Amino acid sequence: MNSHVFFDEIGFSSIVETNSELSFDKAVSLSEISQKTSGTYIFDKICYNNSRIEEILDGRERKSHPRLRALATQSNFHTEVRKRKNYTNTIALHVRRGDVAQINADDFPGIFDKTTTGGRIVHCRGLFEKENIEIELPYGNRRRFADTHAHLEILNLTKDRLGIDNHILISDGFDRMSRILINMRPYLLHKEDISINALKVVLERELHPLMDRAQKTIIGETNSLFYDTIFTALGSKVIISQSAGFLKELSNLFELDIEFISPTPQPER
């Protein structure tokens, strides 16, 4: 997913062309798009050639820019979002995995090398003791992770509170983690000849409790799934996510009435 293409979709193509900060070659996931688009439709004083800019902004820095919001609301992308918003009454359960996943090695016997990984947590960054992972992982990574139990618990509570039976599971899945483990950390695996796809399928069992009674599942990071994720999530009544930054930005941009819920409180720095 080229970031320029996405900005063109929401009506910001002329801005992208003149802003070197947005000259990124690819943004292949929600998380990468979020990192690379932060600040694109908000006030930022360095974008204005005016010595009185702080006085003019008067505390509005980092808030949505009305002219850019107007551009976005005239786009075909916004029309499609509104179309789906009119008839969807469901919960989008967005589960970030990929580069933040924390896998209990003991939950996958026969996949991870028991001698090396027994009783530990497998992560894209390596192997961690359970009691140390919250200290050793960077804050920006661990704050985006919540385990399956936390997701399931808040999902059921939200369904009961709102009287909503439907939910849609959305996740980037384990393709990225599987590639990293096989290409960079094969010593953690019981069988080093396992394929990326086979490992991905096995690790996705971690999401199975969240698939139960889901009316739809969207798992992966392809271009088509990216748009399906955006339209589905922004069409929902509630988004449950530990990593909802980008979806929340788009919701604010389009002035959508969506309740955002985090499965767990943000960890301490």
C-alpha distance (Angstrom), angle and dihedral (degrees) to the residues before:
residue distance angle dihedral
M1 . . .
N2 3.81 . .
S3 3.81 110.5 .
H4 3.82 90.8 -138.8
V5 3.80 90.0 58.3
F6 3.78 91.8 52.0
F7 3.80 92.7 49.5
D8 3.77 89.9 49.9
E9 3.81 87.9 55.0
I10 3.80 92.2 57.7
G11 3.79 95.0 42.2
F12 3.80 101.0 -100.4
S13 3.81 99.9 111.4
S14 3.81 95.7 118.2
I15 3.79 90.4 51.9
V16 3.78 93.1 49.4
E17 3.78 91.8 52.7
T18 3.79 92.9 57.6
N19 3.79 100.5 37.8
S20 3.80 114.0 83.0
E21 3.80 90.1 -168.6
L22 3.80 88.3 72.6
S23 3.80 96.2 51.3
F24 3.79 95.5 114.7
D25 3.79 117.9 143.3
K26 3.78 97.9 -142.1
A27 3.76 143.0 6.2
V28 3.76 106.1 -174.1
S29 3.80 101.1 173.9
L30 3.77 142.8 31.7
S31 3.78 89.8 -101.4
E32 3.80 94.3 52.3
I33 3.79 93.0 44.9
S34 3.79 88.6 50.8
Q35 3.78 93.0 51.4
K36 3.78 92.8 46.9
T37 3.79 99.1 43.1
S38 3.78 99.9 45.0
G39 3.79 107.7 127.4
T40 3.78 98.2 17.9
Y41 3.78 97.6 119.3
I42 3.78 101.7 24.6
F43 3.77 134.0 85.9
D44 3.78 112.6 -86.7
K45 3.78 117.1 172.5
I46 3.80 94.4 -146.1
C47 3.82 88.1 65.9
Y48 3.80 93.0 60.9
N49 3.79 124.6 75.6
N50 3.78 95.8 -149.5
S51 3.81 126.4 111.2
R52 3.81 89.7 -150.2
I53 3.77 94.8 53.6
E54 3.81 96.5 117.6
E55 3.80 90.4 51.6
I56 3.81 90.9 46.7
L57 3.79 93.7 49.1
D58 3.80 90.4 49.9
G59 3.78 95.1 -168.8
R60 3.80 95.0 -35.9
E61 3.78 95.8 109.4
R62 3.82 111.5 129.8
K63 3.81 91.5 20.3
S64 3.79 123.6 118.2
H65 3.77 116.2 -75.4
P66 3.84 109.5 -126.6
R67 3.80 95.3 -146.2
L68 3.78 92.8 51.7
R69 3.78 90.8 46.4
A70 3.80 88.2 54.0
L71 3.80 90.0 52.8
A72 3.78 91.4 50.7
T73 3.79 95.1 48.3
Q74 3.82 90.3 54.9
S75 3.81 92.9 55.5
N76 3.80 127.9 104.7
F77 3.77 86.8 -123.9
H78 3.81 90.7 62.5
T79 3.81 90.9 46.4
E80 3.79 90.1 55.5
V81 3.80 91.9 47.2
R82 3.81 91.7 50.9
K83 3.79 91.5 46.7
R84 3.80 91.3 57.4
K85 3.79 92.8 40.9
N86 3.80 90.7 62.0
Y87 3.78 96.4 66.4
T88 3.80 108.3 23.0
N89 3.79 120.4 99.3
T90 3.77 105.1 169.1
I91 3.79 145.7 104.3
A92 3.80 121.0 -100.8
L93 3.80 110.0 -148.8
H94 3.81 105.3 -160.6
V95 3.81 111.5 -168.4
R96 3.79 116.1 -171.5
R97 3.79 113.4 -151.3
G98 3.83 120.7 141.0
D99 3.80 108.9 89.6
V100 3.83 95.1 4.4
A101 3.83 100.1 49.6
Q102 3.79 116.9 128.6
I103 3.80 110.1 -160.0
N104 3.79 122.7 -167.8
A105 3.79 100.4 -135.2
D106 3.80 92.4 -151.7
D107 3.82 89.7 62.7
F108 3.82 89.6 66.9
P109 3.82 108.4 50.5
G110 3.77 112.0 -176.3
I111 3.79 92.6 25.5
F112 3.79 102.7 69.9
D113 3.79 125.2 44.9
K114 3.80 103.1 -100.5
T115 3.79 95.1 -154.2
T116 3.81 92.2 54.2
T117 3.80 102.7 33.4
G118 3.82 106.0 26.9
G119 3.82 112.0 136.7
R120 3.81 92.4 2.3
I121 3.80 140.0 106.8
V122 3.80 120.4 -109.7
H123 3.80 115.6 -145.7
C124 3.80 134.7 165.8
R125 3.80 86.9 -105.4
G126 3.79 93.4 54.7
L127 3.79 140.7 -91.3
F128 3.80 122.1 -27.4
E129 3.78 137.6 -173.0
K130 3.80 109.7 -119.0
E131 3.79 92.9 -123.0
N132 3.81 94.1 50.2
I133 3.80 105.0 41.2
E134 3.81 94.3 89.6
I135 3.79 89.2 55.7
E136 3.78 100.5 40.2
L137 3.81 100.9 44.5
P138 3.83 117.4 81.1
Y139 3.80 113.3 -101.8
G140 3.80 92.6 -121.6
N141 3.80 89.7 59.2
R142 3.79 102.2 42.0
R143 3.80 95.2 44.3
R144 3.82 88.8 64.2
F145 3.80 94.2 55.4
A146 3.80 128.9 86.9
D147 3.79 123.3 164.7
T148 3.79 125.2 -114.7
H149 3.81 93.6 -104.8
A150 3.81 91.7 56.8
H151 3.81 91.1 49.7
L152 3.80 92.3 48.4
E153 3.79 93.7 47.2
I154 3.81 95.4 51.4
L155 3.81 90.7 42.4
N156 3.80 92.2 56.9
L157 3.80 92.6 44.1
T158 3.80 91.0 50.6
K159 3.80 92.7 48.1
D160 3.80 90.7 51.7
R161 3.81 93.4 46.2
L162 3.79 95.7 49.3
G163 3.79 99.4 31.3
I164 3.82 91.2 -123.5
D165 3.79 118.9 145.5
N166 3.80 99.2 -177.8
H167 3.76 128.0 83.7
I168 3.78 134.9 165.4
L169 3.79 120.7 -147.2
I170 3.80 115.0 -139.1
S171 3.80 122.2 -179.0
D172 3.79 140.5 152.5
G173 3.79 85.3 -135.3
F174 3.79 127.3 -157.3
D175 3.80 104.7 -60.0
R176 3.80 93.4 107.6
M177 3.79 93.7 45.3
S178 3.81 91.8 47.7
R179 3.80 91.5 52.0
I180 3.79 92.5 49.6
L181 3.80 94.3 46.9
I182 3.80 94.1 48.8
N183 3.80 96.8 40.8
M184 3.81 100.4 36.8
R185 3.82 109.2 16.6
P186 3.83 107.9 30.5
Y187 3.82 90.3 142.6
L188 3.82 88.3 74.9
L189 3.80 91.6 62.2
H190 3.80 126.4 86.0
K191 3.80 90.8 -141.9
E192 3.79 114.2 31.4
D193 3.81 91.9 -166.9
I194 3.81 94.3 65.9
S195 3.81 112.4 123.1
I196 3.79 124.3 -117.8
N197 3.79 91.7 -116.5
A198 3.80 93.6 48.2
L199 3.81 91.6 50.5
K200 3.79 91.2 47.0
V201 3.81 92.0 52.8
V202 3.80 91.8 50.4
L203 3.81 94.3 47.9
E204 3.79 91.0 49.6
R205 3.80 87.5 69.0
E206 3.79 83.8 82.0
L207 3.82 87.1 72.2
H208 3.82 96.3 49.0
P209 3.84 95.7 99.4
L210 3.82 87.7 57.4
M211 3.80 92.5 49.8
D212 3.81 91.9 60.9
R213 3.83 109.1 110.6
A214 3.82 91.6 -3.2
Q215 3.80 110.3 146.5
K216 3.80 89.5 -150.6
T217 3.80 139.3 6.4
I218 3.80 126.2 -153.0
I219 3.80 111.5 -172.1
G220 3.80 124.3 167.6
E221 3.80 143.7 42.9
T222 3.81 107.3 -103.0
N223 3.81 122.6 131.4
S224 3.80 93.3 -105.9
L225 3.80 92.2 48.3
F226 3.80 89.9 48.5
Y227 3.80 91.8 61.2
D228 3.79 92.4 40.3
T229 3.80 88.0 53.8
I230 3.80 93.6 49.8
F231 3.79 95.9 47.4
T232 3.79 93.9 42.9
A233 3.80 95.4 47.2
L234 3.80 95.7 44.6
G235 3.80 89.6 47.8
S236 3.79 92.5 57.5
K237 3.78 129.7 95.7
V238 3.81 93.7 -134.7
I239 3.80 133.4 22.3
I240 3.79 116.8 -158.4
S241 3.78 109.3 -164.8
Q242 3.78 141.5 140.7
S243 3.81 88.6 -155.5
A244 3.80 105.4 38.7
G245 3.81 99.3 136.5
F246 3.80 98.1 117.4
L247 3.80 95.1 40.0
K248 3.79 89.6 49.0
E249 3.81 90.9 50.7
L250 3.80 91.0 52.8
S251 3.80 91.4 45.3
N252 3.80 90.1 53.9
L253 3.80 92.0 44.6
F254 3.80 92.2 53.9
E255 3.82 93.6 37.0
L256 3.79 93.5 -124.0
D257 3.78 123.0 172.4
I258 3.82 100.5 -125.2
E259 3.79 127.3 145.8
F260 3.81 112.6 -137.5
I261 3.80 119.3 -154.6
S262 3.81 128.9 -177.1
P263 3.83 116.7 -146.6
T264 3.82 91.1 -141.1
P265 3.82 135.6 14.6
Q266 3.78 116.1 -94.9
P267 3.84 110.2 -89.8
E268 3.76 122.2 -116.3
R269 3.78 117.6 -94.1
